[in-house]
Amino acid sequence: MSSIVRGARARARIEVTVAIKEEARRQLASDGAARLSLRAVARELGMVSSALYRYFPSRDDLLTALIIDAYDSLGEAAEAAHAAVVEADADVPPVERWVAVGEAVRGWALAHPQEYALIYGSPVPGYSAPGTTVPAAARVGLLLIGILRDAHQSHALEVPLLSDELVPEAVRMAADLAPDLPPGAVTALVAAWAQLYGLVGFELFGQFNRVVEEREPFFRYAVTRLAREAGLR
């Protein structure tokens, strides 16, 4: 088989894979992840089901691919926003770097509500995300850890105090996530990270309706408080 033929087949496979994912995302928007069906995707694309199975052997395989794509897209948005802030001012305070990441997460979620719901909404019945989703899912978290790490190295991190009952869990989390950071800092980071996604979810899923009208300044206020609760000064 010539390299030209192999290249053409590889390109065709990529194009079909992209088309499958695009149709699956359309179905996510209209029907939700729980009702995603390989047969329905194949039907809309004019394919027989057996042909689609050569690309994604099961619904779970397709869901996993969509989840990884969503996490990677979110991670890229956050990393780009962080890089832009640092490039504009190498001495930008850690709090502003944190806020830039938070605002990028919010902006991505508002632009991709169905994909945000897929990765941070209700679990899909019968689906358990495999370990292959972890590297993509960790991108934003690793970015926030990096901000705390830089602040700690430059003595700009105030380590929050812990209750005695929380110390063993804090030590375990620090060993797993960032062994070079104090356990109190890692624990505060995990709490702030969870609250960041809670803020975004409240706005995206309507819990702020008739409560918060000026969403952008409110979010910046809240995410700045989270930075300070994580110990950034």
Disulfide bonds with the S-S distance in Angstrom:
none
